[in-house]
Amino acid sequence: MNRRYDIDALRAFAFGLLILFHTGMVYVGDWGFHIKSAYTSEFLQLPMLFMGRWRMSLVFLISGISLALMMRGGSSPGLLMWLRTKRILWPLIFGMVVVIPVQPYCEGVMRGLVEPGFAQFLGHYYFGYDWPVDAFTGKTVGSHRFTWNHLWYLVYLLAHTLFLIALLPILQSPWGRKCRDMFNGLSGWRLIIYPAVPLLMIMAALIRKFPVEGDFIHDWFRNPIYFTVFLYGWWIGTNEAIWRELARLRWYTLLITFVAFAGYIYFDNIISENELSWTLFGIWPLRTLYTWCALCTILGWGHRLLNRPFRWLPWATESVFPWYMLHQSVIILMAYWLIPLKLGALAEPLLVLTGTALGCWLLTTFVIAKVNWLRPCFGMKAVHNSCNEVNIPRAPHHVNARATAE
């Protein structure tokens, strides 16, 4: 079985972007977030929009690729469902109970609607306290107002994974294999245009009817979008021909990405200023083309440049899940501590970003990776050996990494 170093590297890249993006959310002007600095800037809207239109689609695309690579082992659908549920559901539950609560606490205190005192907050949080309506944002779970905040991805990932596995009889039927082969056989401009068409159809049909609120049950816009991208990833995961084509087209897709984004921004500015509904017929196709070409560009360049055994790759592959779970809580906690100090528009975000990276590294390396029962809580595999010791994730001299699912 050939190793796919580029998939592991792209996964680390995709989740690393989440840290950068969520740090930016503290400082971008006129965009809502759990906690906001006094040093916000509308200038950040353009780079944040550039990244925001494809960042989560990239994560779901790579998740689909990873599932395809995992399924090469020949596990039965039932066993595969159990393994994926165990790998994803337990970190979700643990994260909601242990990792997430600091976010609504900091948000509520900053809004003046939650009294300082984390222990008291937890007592209320866990036992269904009737919070003020605007105490903290984020979708709640049930009547107890638990939130999953950035861990919503795990909910969607688990549902999409189980749904795809349930569809295997159809996907592996002659008709399903024909669809897969048609997709993987795309080349040239067809690979750039055809996969974007279903995404455009979903957008045109659903985006104005269903708001994007992070509510999985009622999220009838993002669910089909992300599942379609997830399915694309599953199709291309083990097909070498389409990877070669993506690498061949990487310069073309890079150019189209920037042109489509410029056109998208042009139409978006028109509708923002004049509220002309006809501009949607320009916005939707360009937004979809931009998103798909950005994904193609990242996969193509990633396959070209990253499919090699970097020394840092084993460490990144093992650490990416706990970093994902920790990062937004650490960002919000750092901002909560630093915002009142008024350190300046440059020093504050740099300290938040640096503190987040340092905090995630310290917690992962010296706590999570060392405590064997904590490892599965953060998506890491438990380690068993004769000395009952746990290896700390580090970049060794000799790399032996394989692409794994999140």
Helices and strands as residue ranges (DSSP letters): H 5-25, G 42-44, H 45-52, H 55-70, G 71-73, H 77-94, I 95-99, H 102-110, H 118-126, E 140-141, G 142-144, E 146-147, G 149-151, H 152-166, H 168-171, H 174-184, H 188-193, H 196-206, H 222-236, H 240-248, H 250-274, G 277-279, H 280-305, H 313-338, G 339-341, H 347-363, I 364-368, G 376-378
